[in-house]
Amino acid sequence: MSWTDAAGLAGVLMILVAYAGAAFGRLDAKGVWSLLANFVGAGLILVSLLVADFNLSSTVMEGSWALVALAGLVRLGLKRRG
């Protein structure tokens, strides 16, 4: 297994764990840990797509996923400041 495959799989695992945690009420979907897991997970998947096996639809999906998670993190950061 290449390092890009490992990065992509780690990203998938992070997103799935965050999703399952939110679905089962163990993790706040709007909380920092869930958003951070989604952002980092999508970033790792993007690395695997951009460095090794490019796929346009998957790249758009993961890029969007990362941007939504980042927007949530920024929202939380601004909320805590003010």
Secondary structure, DSSP 8 states (H G I E B T S, - for coil): --HHHHHHHHHHHHHHHHHHHHHTTSS-TTSHHHHHHHHHHHHHHHHHHHHT---HHHHHHHHHHHHHHHHHHHHHHHHHH-
